[in-house]
């Protein structure tokens, strides 16, 4: 069992501080990560994809499992 939860979301739904998976590597979304191009929104300059994989971590707490 892994503590990672992967969800596919639209690039337009990204927020600063989210963790995403790009080419098998985890990255944190920064203030300048999402930009507008002639072809729509782009994550770090790549406008070819409209969706991205968001990664959340399952963290055990006193109140049960939480996603962070």
Secondary structure as GFF3:
##gff-version 3
##sequence-region A 1 68
A	DSSP	beta_strand	4	10	.	.	.	ID=ss1
A	DSSP	three_ten_helix	11	13	.	.	.	ID=ss2
A	DSSP	beta_strand	19	22	.	.	.	ID=ss3
A	DSSP	beta_strand	25	28	.	.	.	ID=ss4
A	DSSP	beta_strand	34	37	.	.	.	ID=ss5
A	DSSP	beta_strand	40	43	.	.	.	ID=ss6
A	DSSP	beta_strand	51	61	.	.	.	ID=ss7
A	DSSP	beta_strand	64	67	.	.	.	ID=ss8
###
